[in-house]
Amino acid sequence: MQAEDALPLFQVLVGEYNAQHPEDEHHYKGAEKGLQDYHRLNPEDEEQRNKINSDEVKKFYRWLHNKEINNKPLKRSALCFSGGGIRSATFGLGILQGLARQGLLGEFDYLSTVSGGGYLGSWLSAWIHRKGLKKVQKRLANEMPPSPLGPEPDPIVHLRSYSNYMSPKLGLLSGDTWTLVGIFMRNLILNWLVLLSPILLVLMIPRFSLAVINFDLSGPAAPALTLLPGTLLGIIAIAYIYANRPSLADTNLRDAAAGSVFPNDKKTQGWFLLLCVAGIAAGSVQHNLLCLVKNRSRRSLALVHRLRYHFKCWWSYRFL
């Protein structure tokens, strides 16, 4: 097994189950052969590894759902707290207290939490880890409060006191408040960087076009510098067309030793539109703009208007 190999899913599931059930009679021991076969294969044999992983996961699930203890089927259940901030945690706390009063809190095998439910779930897990399930269930039931002035146990009072868990201690000089402000500003700036950059790029297109039209072509090197990008785009497009000629792609039309070495993944329609069509179109537009800017006469403008009129007519006739 190489160090960079990721653990297969069935190994993670089996290891997690065995860690949660330390009793040896509850362990799942059917994954040794599959694990050996999985690691015997090279990482390049992805298809075979995926098949072994899928088969072992199905086998583990069948064993898990058909397991019996004392000739009785073992049915598992989970307690799940959904997301929703402190409202979800408050609702879940009422559910916990109701289950504790019915003596059902210990009947669950798993605890699953999301977002706001995680606040309640982590609090419950920590309390059970410190005091034990039986004592926690008795304190949650709270059938005989020790004092009418403080009817709830201290852990629940602590939970309610820190219900504003994003910023527990408010105040201008509180570290929690400034931490929350810092997190808000960081996320705001990150969102601006993601959203504003494309918007600013689009808004720069008219300014860039205006700068190109008003470019001073009086200097001797200006025309050459202006023609250079369009010429390079044209060369790339022609080279792409040459590399994708049928005579170089079909072995029946050429000598096998004289074929194109152009990668096959660059011969798709998307790359053709990008490297060929877009390059020719951009180069043509640039050359025409150069001619238009350099010859700002009435004849040139009239020619542009006529071409624009004919293009509109041709575009309209396409949809008749």
C-alpha positions, -999 to 999 in steps of 0.1 A, spaced: 0 0 0 14 34 -10 14 63 14 -7 85 -9 -35 58 -13 -69 68 1 -86 44 24 -115 25 7 -150 32 20 -156 -3 33 -124 -1 54 -136 32 70 -171 18 77 -158 -14 93 -132 4 113 -157 29 126 -182 2 136 -156 -19 154 -143 12 173 -179 19 184 -184 -17 196 -153 -28 214 -168 -61 224 -151 -87 203 -183 -107 196 -198 -76 179 -168 -70 156 -172 -75 118 -144 -97 106 -154 -103 70 -133 -76 54 -98 -90 57 -98 -108 23 -113 -79 5 -88 -55 21 -59 -78 9 -73 -80 -26 -78 -42 -27 -43 -33 -17 -28 -61 -39 -40 -41 -70 -21 -11 -83 -37 23 -79 -40 24 -117 -65 -5 -116 -93 19 -105 -121 -1 -120 -112 -33 -102 -106 -14 -69 -140 3 -72 -157 -31 -78 -141 -46 -47 -150 -15 -27 -187 -17 -38 -189 -55 -32 -174 -52 3 -197 -23 13 -228 -43 2 -216 -73 21 -210 -52 53 -245 -36 50 -261 -71 46 -243 -83 77 -252 -52 97 -289 -53 89 -292 -91 94 -272 -93 126 -288 -111 156 -280 -111 193 -295 -139 214 -314 -151 183 -332 -118 180 -327 -94 151 -307 -63 161 -325 -32 152 -306 0 153 -319 36 156 -304 71 154 -313 103 171 -310 132 145 -309 169 152 -315 191 121 -300 225 113 -317 258 120 -295 277 144 -305 281 181 -342 274 172 -332 239 162 -312 234 193 -340 247 215 -365 223 198 -340 194 201 -335 201 238 -373 197 244 -371 164 225 -342 152 247 -361 161 279 -392 142 266 -372 111 257 -354 112 290 -387 113 309 -399 82 290 -366 64 296 -358 62 259 -326 82 256 -304 51 259 -322 32 232 -305 50 204 -273 37 188 -262 68 168 -264 106 171 -264 127 139 -264 165 139 -263 193 114 -255 230 119 -275 243 148 -283 208 159 -246 202 163 -245 228 191 -270 206 211 -254 173 200 -219 183 210 -232 195 244 -250 162 250 -220 141 239 -197 160 262 -221 157 291 -226 119 286 -188 115 283 -182 132 317 -211 119 337 -224 88 320 -257 81 302 -278 70 332 -270 102 352 -276 124 322 -309 108 315 -320 113 351 -309 150 352 -326 156 318 -359 141 331 -357 164 361 -388 150 377 -380 163 412 -362 197 409 -340 204 439 -351 240 441 -381 259 426 -358 289 420 -334 268 400 -354 240 385 -330 231 357 -297 213 361 -265 234 357 -255 220 323 -289 231 308 -285 265 324 -251 268 309 -265 257 275 -292 284 276 -267 311 288 -245 305 258 -272 301 233 -257 330 214 -228 308 205 -215 329 176 -207 357 200 -213 345 237 -201 378 253 -214 409 238 -199 444 242 -176 469 225 -145 456 243 -155 419 241 -131 396 221 -161 376 209 -177 407 193 -145 417 175 -140 381 164 -175 380 149 -168 414 132 -135 400 118 -152 369 105 -180 389 88 -155 413 71 -133 384 60 -163 366 44 -176 399 29 -142 407 12 -139 371 -1 -174 373 -17 -165 407 -32 -133 393 -47 -153 364 -63 -183 385 -75 -169 419 -83 -139 408 -104 -160 394 -133 -184 424 -131 -154 448 -133 -139 428 -162 -172 431 -182 -174 468 -174 -139 473 -187 -148 460 -222 -163 493 -235 -134 513 -221 -109 489 -237 -127 492 -270 -127 530 -268 -90 530 -260 -83 508 -290 -103 531 -314 -86 562 -300 -51 547 -301 -25 570 -317 -12 554 -349 11 582 -359 42 565 -346 61 542 -369 59 512 -346 22 516 -337 8 497 -367 31 467 -361 23 465 -324 -15 467 -332 -13 440 -359 8 416 -338 -20 401 -316 -43 395 -345 -15 380 -365 -6 356 -337 -42 345 -333 -43 338 -371 -11 318 -369 -25 297 -340 -58 291 -359 -40 280 -391 -16 257 -371 -46 241 -353 -63 235 -387 -31 220 -401 -27 197 -371 -62 184 -375 -61 175 -412 -79 142 -420 -47 130 -438 -29 132 -405 -57 117 -384 -67 87 -405 -41 59 -406 -55 47 -440 -46 80 -456 -11 84 -444 20 67 -432 17 57 -396 51 72 -388 41 106 -402 10 112 -381 1 143 -361 13 144 -325 -14 169 -315 -31 155 -284 -65 139 -290 -81 157 -260 -75 190 -278 -94 179 -309 -129 184 -295 -155 209 -306 -148 232 -277 -111 235 -285 -119 240 -322 -142 269 -313 -116 284 -290 -83 279 -309 -97 282 -344 -130 300 -348 -125 325 -320 -89 332 -331 -98 338 -367 -128 360 -357 -107 380 -331 -79 385 -356 -102 396 -384 -120 421 -361 -87 435 -350 -74 440 -385 -106 456 -396 -106 480 -366 -71 489 -375 -80 497 -410 -111 516 -398 -91 537 -373 -63 544 -398 -86 555 -426 -112 576 -409 -127 589 -441 -163 592 -451 -158 564 -476 -147 541 -449 -176 550 -427 -200 546 -455 -186 511 -463 -190 502 -426 -226 513 -426 -233 493 -458 -217 462 -444 -237 466 -412 -269 470 -432 -262 439 -453 -254 419 -421 -287 429 -405 -306 419 -436 -288 386 -438 -295 379 -401 -331 388 -404 -336 365 -434 -322 336 -415 -353 335 -392 -380 341 -418 
